[in-house]
Amino acid sequence: MAKTPWAPGAPALAAAARAVEAVVFKGMSADAALAASAGCADRAPVQAITLGTLRWYLRLAPALESLLARPSGVPEAVRALLAVGAHQVEYSRNVPEITVHAAVDAARILGNARATGLTNAVLRKFVAGRPALLSRVDEDLAARTAHPPWLAQRICAAWCAAGVKVLEANNAHPPMTLRVDLSRSSRGGYVSLLAASSIDALEIQWSISAVTLTHPVAIGALPGFSEGTVSVQDAGAQIAASLLDARAGMRVLDACAAPGGKTGHLLELAGERIDLTALDADADRLGLVEQNLRRLRRTARLAVGDARDPSSFWDGRPFERILVDAPCSSTGVIRRHPDIKLLRRAADIPALAATQLAMLRSATTMLARGGRLVYATCSVLPEENEQVVAQLLAAEPGMASVAMPDTAALAPGALGRAVGVQLLPGAEAGTDGFYYACLEKTTAGS
């Protein structure tokens, strides 16, 4: 049997380093960066190492930089590899010395053979001195929780004592939560079906359709997934469809539909009895909605268009229900997408808020008198949430806030705001971070 030329684990470390480099230094999303490893045998460990390194990069990088005479002079691929190696030393159960050996070989795989000495020396110093190195880093809250300073400051300013819990929750591994199509299976019946497949799960008591798994499994292992009986969706995201309260015969617009999770849920609750238009500005992303609906065996009218410009898709007939699940900073789903901490910038927030307000104002022109509009984001920043809704209400006298369900009934730990409700990651409900507001058109408007 031929001897492998590399230390065990070295190829996975190299692939993870390439992905980390693409995110940190080239601004690529983690999903796009990991696409290169989609077909490789090490796909699962590469993904786990990459996401773990991105999750803790802003804590590990300062410690590593203190060990480099001139960090900017080190090739980006090597800096990424050092972070990957440090992550495995600090956050995995691997023997540190074995990780260092694999990282040295990974440098060769990356085409940086000249950096093997530096990789070995820096990681060995990190292994020996990491308690003191990380202790110094941890004196700063943002660095300790691996967040950019601007984001840590804004979260703590918005949520006071709860802000630190949000920062810590952003580094937790999220649960795998499912949405059961209650028109096809009872929730208890589906939990029994999971048990028959040796998958442990619990019903989430405050949600009618949510089930959370004790341990994540591959989607293909879920009974009934390919037939549309169940979908993967955070319990907090499942709130949107029930708030919209779409009923038989209504015209409904899902204004930012991709990838289609909420679109599918609306149809599951109302069946084929609603006239649903699923809109997205990106034709490729709208294709994801189509795929999702095909799996669910549901149908909707698909439209490519800009939600800020009704003339790009609207036929002029009012909608009784509109869901605006607006593009946002995604700061409520960092635990699922840790690359957000590295990609998002403070300067992004005003532009996002302007887009959100434009979408809401456009939606009001398409909303029927007496119709309901649900505004949703996966952000924890008030500038994208209640402040945007307050601006809309000030600018549109024909719109009014609708009373929301009691926060405890909506989700344990949900926070009532001046307008709408906020769910925070790490709160009692265990969901991602979401904001919801229900609005109604009280007059014909102008």
ZAPASE-687824 format. One record per residue (C-alpha): residue number from 0; residue in one letter; x, y, z. Coordinates in Angstrom, 1 decimal, decimal comma. Each point is the difference from the previous one (the first is absolute). Layout:
BEGIN
NUM;A;X;Y;Z
...
This chain:
BEGIN
0;M;0,0;0,0;0,0
1;A;1,5;3,4;-1,0
2;K;0,8;2,3;2,8
3;T;-1,9;3,3;-0,1
4;P;2,4;2,9;-0,6
5;W;-1,8;2,2;2,6
6;A;-0,6;-0,2;3,7
7;P;-3,6;-1,1;0,8
8;G;-2,4;3,0;-0,2
9;A;2,4;2,2;-2,0
10;P;-2,1;0,1;-3,1
11;A;-3,1;1,0;2,0
12;L;2,0;2,8;1,8
13;A;1,2;1,3;-3,4
14;A;-3,5;0,0;-1,5
15;A;-1,3;1,8;3,1
16;A;2,8;2,5;-0,3
17;R;-0,9;0,8;-3,6
18;A;-3,6;0,6;1,0
19;V;0,9;2,2;3,0
20;E;2,4;2,0;-2,2
21;A;-2,8;0,5;-2,6
22;V;-2,4;1,4;2,7
23;V;2,5;2,0;2,1
24;F;2,2;1,5;-2,7
25;K;-2,2;-0,1;-3,1
26;G;-3,5;0,7;1,4
27;M;-1,6;-3,2;-1,2
28;S;-2,9;-1,5;1,8
29;A;0,7;-3,3;1,9
30;D;-2,5;-1,9;-2,2
31;A;1,8;1,2;-3,1
32;A;3,5;-0,7;1,5
33;L;-1,0;-3,5;1,0
34;A;-1,5;-0,9;-3,4
35;A;3,4;-1,1;-1,2
36;S;0,0;-2,8;2,6
37;A;-3,6;-1,1;-0,7
38;G;0,9;-3,2;-1,7
39;C;3,1;-1,0;2,0
40;A;0,2;-2,9;2,4
41;D;1,0;2,4;2,8
42;R;-3,0;2,3;-0,5
43;A;-1,5;-0,3;3,5
44;P;3,3;0,6;1,9
45;V;1,0;2,8;-2,4
46;Q;-3,3;1,8;0,6
47;A;0,1;-0,5;3,8
48;I;3,6;1,3;0,2
49;T;-0,7;2,9;-2,3
50;L;-3,2;1,2;1,8
51;G;1,7;-0,5;3,4
52;T;3,0;2,0;-1,0
53;L;-2,2;2,8;-1,4
54;R;-2,1;-0,1;3,2
55;W;3,1;0,7;2,1
56;Y;2,3;1,7;-2,5
57;L;-0,3;3,5;1,7
58;R;1,2;-1,6;3,3
59;L;2,8;-2,2;-1,5
60;A;1,4;2,5;-2,5
61;P;1,2;2,6;2,7
62;A;1,7;-2,8;1,9
63;L;1,8;-1,3;-3,1
64;E;1,0;3,5;-1,2
65;S;1,8;0,6;3,3
66;L;2,2;-2,9;-1,0
67;L;0,9;1,4;-3,4
68;A;2,7;2,7;-0,5
69;R;-1,8;1,4;-3,0
70;P;-3,5;-1,6;-0,5
71;S;-0,7;1,9;-3,2
72;G;3,1;-1,6;-1,6
73;V;-1,3;-3,5;0,5
74;P;-1,9;-1,4;-3,0
75;E;-3,8;0,1;0,5
76;A;-0,3;-3,7;-0,6
77;V;2,5;-0,6;2,8
78;R;-1,7;2,4;2,4
79;A;-3,3;-1,9;-0,7
80;L;1,8;-3,3;0,7
81;L;1,4;1,3;3,3
82;A;-3,6;0,9;1,0
83;V;-1,3;-3,4;-1,0
84;G;2,8;-1,7;1,9
85;A;-0,5;2,2;3,1
86;H;-3,8;-0,8;-0,2
87;Q;0,7;-3,7;0,1
88;V;2,5;0,4;2,9
89;E;-2,4;2,0;2,0
90;Y;-3,5;-1,3;-0,9
91;S;0,4;-3,6;-1,1
92;R;0,9;-3,2;1,9
93;N;3,0;-0,7;-2,3
94;V;3,4;-0,4;1,6
95;P;1,7;3,5;-0,6
96;E;3,3;-1,5;-1,2
97;I;-1,8;-2,0;-2,6
98;T;-1,9;3,1;-1,2
99;V;3,3;1,9;-0,3
100;H;1,5;-2,8;-2,0
101;A;-3,0;-0,1;-2,3
102;A;0,1;3,7;-0,5
103;V;3,6;-0,1;-1,1
104;D;-1,0;-2,5;-2,7
105;A;-3,0;2,2;-0,8
106;A;2,4;2,9;-0,8
107;R;1,7;-2,3;-2,6
108;I;-3,4;-0,9;-1,5
109;L;-0,8;3,7;-0,3
110;G;3,2;0,5;-1,9
111;N;1,7;1,9;2,8
112;A;2,8;-2,4;0,8
113;R;2,2;2,9;0,9
114;A;-2,5;0,8;2,8
115;T;0,3;-3,4;1,7
116;G;2,5;1,2;2,5
117;L;-2,1;3,1;0,9
118;T;-3,1;-2,1;0,3
119;N;1,7;-2,5;2,3
120;A;1,6;2,7;2,2
121;V;-3,1;2,2;0,4
122;L;-2,4;-2,8;0,7
123;R;2,4;-1,6;2,5
124;K;0,3;3,4;1,8
125;F;-3,8;0,2;0,0
126;V;-0,3;-3,5;1,5
127;A;2,4;0,8;2,7
128;G;-1,2;3,5;0,8
129;R;-3,7;0,0;-0,8
130;P;-1,4;0,6;3,5
131;A;2,0;3,2;0,4
132;L;-0,5;1,0;-3,7
133;L;-3,8;-0,4;0,1
134;S;-0,2;1,5;3,5
135;R;1,3;3,3;-1,4
136;V;-2,3;-0,2;-3,0
137;D;-3,0;-0,7;2,3
138;E;0,4;3,3;1,9
139;D;-2,0;1,5;-2,8
140;L;-3,7;-1,1;-0,3
141;A;-0,1;0,2;-3,8
142;A;3,2;-2,1;-0,4
143;R;-1,0;-2,5;2,7
144;T;-3,3;-0,6;-1,8
145;A;1,6;0,2;-3,4
146;H;-2,1;2,9;-1,3
147;P;1,1;3,1;-1,8
148;P;0,1;2,9;2,5
149;W;-2,7;2,0;-1,8
150;L;-2,5;-2,9;0,1
151;A;0,7;-0,9;3,6
152;Q;-0,5;3,7;1,0
153;R;-3,3;0,3;-1,8
154;I;-1,4;-3,3;1,4
155;C;0,9;1,0;3,5
156;A;-1,3;3,5;-0,4
157;A;-3,3;-1,4;-1,3
158;W;-0,5;-2,8;2,5
159;C;1,9;1,1;3,1
160;A;0,7;-3,0;2,2
161;A;-1,6;-2,4;-2,5
162;G;2,6;1,2;-2,6
163;V;2,8;-2,1;1,4
164;K;-2,3;-3,1;-0,1
165;V;-0,7;0,7;-3,6
166;L;3,7;0,2;-0,8
167;E;0,6;-3,3;1,8
168;A;-3,0;-1,6;-1,7
169;N;1,4;0,9;-3,4
170;N;2,8;-2,4;0,6
171;A;-2,2;-2,9;1,0
172;H;-0,8;-2,8;-2,3
173;P;-3,6;0,4;-1,2
174;P;-2,6;-2,7;0,4
175;M;-1,4;-1,8;-3,0
176;T;-3,7;0,8;0,0
177;L;-2,7;-1,3;-2,3
178;R;-3,3;1,2;-1,2
179;V;-2,6;-2,8;-0,4
180;D;-2,7;0,5;-2,6
181;L;-3,1;-0,5;2,2
182;S;-2,1;-0,7;-3,1
183;R;2,0;-3,2;-0,6
184;S;1,0;-1,1;3,5
185;S;-0,7;0,8;3,6
186;R;3,0;1,3;1,9
187;G;-0,1;-2,9;2,5
188;G;-0,3;-2,5;-2,8
189;Y;3,1;1,5;-1,7
190;V;2,0;-0,2;3,2
191;S;-1,0;-3,7;0,2
192;L;1,2;-0,4;-3,6
193;L;3,3;1,5;1,0
194;A;0,3;-2,3;3,0
195;A;-0,5;-3,0;-2,3
196;S;3,0;1,3;-2,0
197;S;2,0;0,3;3,3
198;I;-0,1;3,8;-0,1
199;D;-0,8;1,7;3,3
200;A;-2,2;3,1;-0,2
201;L;-2,2;2,1;2,2
202;E;-3,1;2,0;-0,8
203;I;0,4;3,8;0,7
204;Q;-2,9;0,7;2,2
205;W;-0,6;3,7;-1,0
206;S;0,0;-0,8;-3,7
207;I;-2,7;-2,1;-1,7
208;S;2,3;-1,4;-2,7
209;A;3,6;0,1;1,3
210;V;2,0;-3,0;1,0
211;T;3,7;0,2;1,1
212;L;2,4;-2,9;-0,3
213;T;2,2;-1,0;2,9
214;H;2,9;-0,4;-2,5
215;P;0,1;1,4;-3,5
216;V;-0,2;-2,6;-2,8
217;A;0,5;0,1;-3,8
218;I;-3,1;1,3;-1,7
219;G;-0,2;-3,2;-2,1
220;A;-0,5;-2,0;3,3
221;L;-3,2;1,9;0,8
222;P;-3,0;-2,2;-0,7
223;G;-2,4;1,7;-2,4
224;F;2,3;2,8;-0,9
225;S;0,1;-0,7;-3,7
226;E;-3,8;-0,4;0,0
227;G;-0,5;3,5;1,6
228;T;-1,3;-1,3;3,4
229;V;2,7;2,0;1,8
230;S;2,3;2,9;-0,6
231;V;3,0;1,4;1,9
232;Q;-0,9;3,4;1,5
233;D;0,8;1,8;3,2
234;A;-2,9;0,2;2,4
235;G;0,2;3,8;0,0
236;A;-0,3;0,1;-3,7
237;Q;-3,2;-2,0;0,2
238;I;-1,7;2,9;1,7
239;A;-0,3;2,0;-3,2
240;A;-2,6;-2,0;-1,8
241;S;-2,3;-0,2;3,0
242;L;0,2;3,8;0,6
243;L;-1,0;0,6;-3,6
244;D;-3,2;-2,0;0,5
245;A;-0,6;-0,6;-3,7
246;R;-3,5;-1,4;-0,6
247;A;-1,8;-1,7;-2,8
248;G;-0,6;2,1;-3,1
249;M;2,5;2,7;0,9
250;R;2,6;1,4;-2,3
251;V;3,4;-0,3;1,8
252;L;3,4;1,4;-0,8
253;D;3,2;-1,4;1,4
254;A;2,1;3,0;-1,0
255;C;3,5;-1,4;0,6
256;A;-0,7;-3,7;-0,4
257;A;3,4;-1,8;-0,5
258;P;0,9;-2,6;0,9
259;G;-3,6;-0,8;0,7
260;G;-0,4;-1,2;3,5
261;K;-2,6;2,4;1,0
262;T;-1,7;-0,3;-3,4
263;G;-0,4;-3,7;0,6
264;H;-1,3;0,5;3,5
265;L;-2,7;2,5;-1,2
266;L;-1,2;-2,6;-2,4
267;E;0,0;-2,8;2,6
268;L;-2,1;2,1;2,3
269;A;-2,5;1,2;-2,6
270;G;0,3;-2,8;-2,6
271;E;-0,6;0,8;-3,6
272;R;-2,8;2,3;1,1
273;I;2,0;3,2;-0,2
274;D;1,3;1,8;-3,2
275;L;3,6;0,3;1,0
276;T;2,7;1,9;-1,9
277;A;3,6;-0,8;0,9
278;L;2,2;2,9;-1,0
279;D;3,8;0,4;0,0
280;A;2,3;2,4;-1,8
281;D;2,5;-2,8;-0,8
282;A;-1,1;-2,5;-2,6
283;D;2,5;-2,6;1,2
284;R;-1,2;0,3;3,6
285;L;-3,6;-0,2;-1,2
286;G;1,0;-3,3;-1,5
287;L;0,6;-1,2;3,6
288;V;-3,6;0,9;0,8
289;E;-1,1;-2,1;-2,9
290;Q;2,1;-3,0;1,1
291;N;-1,4;0,4;3,6
292;L;-3,6;0,1;-1,2
293;R;0,6;-3,0;-2,3
294;R;1,2;-2,1;3,0
295;L;-3,0;1,2;2,1
296;R;-2,4;-0,7;-2,9
297;R;-1,4;3,5;0,2
298;T;-0,5;2,6;-2,6
299;A;0,3;3,8;-0,1
300;R;0,4;2,7;-2,6
301;L;3,7;0,8;-0,3
302;A;1,0;3,5;-1,0
303;V;3,4;1,6;-0,5
304;G;-0,2;3,7;1,0
305;D;1,2;2,7;2,3
306;A;-2,3;0,3;3,1
307;R;0,8;3,7;0,1
308;D;-1,5;0,4;-3,5
309;P;-3,5;-1,4;-0,4
310;S;0,0;0,7;-3,7
311;S;2,7;-2,6;-0,4
312;F;-2,5;-2,8;0,7
313;W;-3,4;1,1;1,4
314;D;-3,2;-0,2;-2,0
315;G;-1,7;2,7;2,0
316;R;-2,4;-2,2;2,0
317;P;0,5;0,5;3,8
318;F;1,3;-2,7;2,3
319;E;-1,9;-0,8;3,2
320;R;3,2;-1,3;1,6
321;I;3,6;1,0;-0,6
322;L;3,1;-1,5;1,7
323;V;3,1;2,2;-0,2
324;D;2,9;-2,2;1,2
325;A;2,4;2,7;-0,7
326;P;3,7;-0,3;-0,9
327;C;1,9;1,0;3,1
328;S;3,4;-0,3;1,9
329;S;-0,9;-3,6;1,0
330;T;1,4;0,7;3,4
331;G;-2,6;-2,2;1,6
332;V;1,3;-3,2;-1,8
333;I;3,7;0,3;0,7
334;R;0,1;-3,3;1,8
335;R;-1,0;-1,6;-3,3
336;H;2,1;2,3;-2,2
337;P;3,1;1,0;2,0
338;D;1,5;1,7;-3,1
339;I;-2,4;2,8;0,6
340;K;2,3;1,3;2,7
341;L;2,8;0,3;-2,5
342;L;-2,0;1,3;-3,0
343;R;-2,5;2,5;1,4
344;R;1,1;3,6;0,5
345;A;-1,5;2,8;2,0
346;A;-0,4;2,0;-3,2
347;D;-2,4;-2,7;-1,3
348;I;-2,7;0,7;2,5
349;P;-1,3;3,4;-1,2
350;A;-0,2;-1,3;-3,6
351;L;-1,9;-3,1;1,1
352;A;-2,4;2,1;2,1
353;A;-0,7;2,3;-3,0
354;T;-0,7;-3,1;-2,2
355;Q;-2,3;-1,4;2,7
356;L;-2,0;3,2;0,3
357;A;-0,3;0,2;-3,8
358;M;-1,3;-3,5;-0,1
359;L;-2,6;0,7;2,7
360;R;-1,2;3,2;-1,7
361;S;-0,3;-1,8;-3,2
362;A;-2,0;-2,8;1,7
363;T;-2,5;2,5;1,4
364;T;-0,9;1,0;-3,6
365;M;-0,9;-3,6;-0,8
366;L;-1,8;-0,8;3,2
367;A;-3,8;-0,2;0,0
368;R;-2,0;2,1;2,4
369;G;-0,3;-1,9;3,2
370;G;2,9;-2,2;-1,1
371;R;2,8;-1,2;2,2
372;L;3,8;0,4;-0,6
373;V;2,5;-1,9;2,0
374;Y;3,5;1,5;0,2
375;A;2,7;-2,5;0,9
376;T;3,8;0,0;0,3
377;C;2,7;-2,3;1,4
378;S;1,7;3,0;1,6
379;V;0,5;1,0;3,6
380;L;0,8;3,6;-0,8
381;P;-2,8;2,5;0,8
382;E;1,1;2,2;-2,9
383;E;-1,3;-2,7;-2,4
384;N;-3,0;-0,9;2,1
385;E;-2,3;2,2;2,0
386;Q;1,7;3,1;-1,2
387;V;-0,8;-0,8;-3,6
388;V;-3,6;-0,8;0,9
389;A;-0,3;3,2;1,9
390;Q;1,2;1,9;-3,0
391;L;-2,6;-1,7;-2,2
392;L;-2,8;0,8;2,4
393;A;1,1;3,6;0,1
394;A;0,1;0,2;-3,8
395;E;-3,2;-2,0;-0,7
396;P;-3,0;1,2;2,1
397;G;-2,1;-2,7;-1,6
398;M;2,0;-2,7;1,7
399;A;-0,4;-1,0;3,7
400;S;1,7;-2,5;2,3
401;V;-2,1;-3,1;0,8
402;A;0,1;-1,5;3,4
403;M;2,4;-3,0;0,2
404;P;-0,7;-3,2;1,9
405;D;1,2;0,0;3,6
406;T;3,7;-0,3;-0,1
407;A;0,1;-3,1;2,3
408;A;-2,4;-1,8;-2,3
409;L;1,9;1,1;-3,1
410;A;3,3;-1,3;1,3
411;P;1,4;-0,2;3,5
412;G;2,3;2,9;0,7
413;A;-1,3;2,1;-3,0
414;L;0,4;3,7;0,7
415;G;-2,9;2,4;-0,7
416;R;1,3;3,2;-1,7
417;A;-1,6;3,4;-0,6
418;V;-1,1;-1,6;-3,3
419;G;0,3;-3,7;-0,5
420;V;1,7;-2,9;1,8
421;Q;3,7;-1,0;0,1
422;L;1,4;-3,5;0,5
423;L;3,6;-0,2;1,1
424;P;2,4;-2,9;-0,5
425;G;0,8;-1,6;3,3
426;A;-3,4;0,9;1,5
427;E;-2,3;-2,5;1,6
428;A;-1,6;-1,1;-3,2
429;G;3,3;-1,1;-1,4
430;T;-0,7;1,5;-3,5
431;D;2,1;2,1;-2,3
432;G;-0,5;3,8;0,2
433;F;-3,1;1,3;-1,7
434;Y;-2,0;3,2;-0,1
435;Y;-3,7;0,0;-0,9
436;A;-2,6;2,8;-0,4
437;C;-3,6;-0,2;-1,1
438;L;-1,5;2,9;-1,9
439;E;-3,4;0,7;-1,5
440;K;-1,2;2,4;-2,7
441;T;-2,8;1,9;1,7
442;T;-1,0;2,2;-3,0
443;A;0,4;-0,1;-3,7
444;G;3,3;2,0;0,4
445;S;1,4;2,5;-2,4
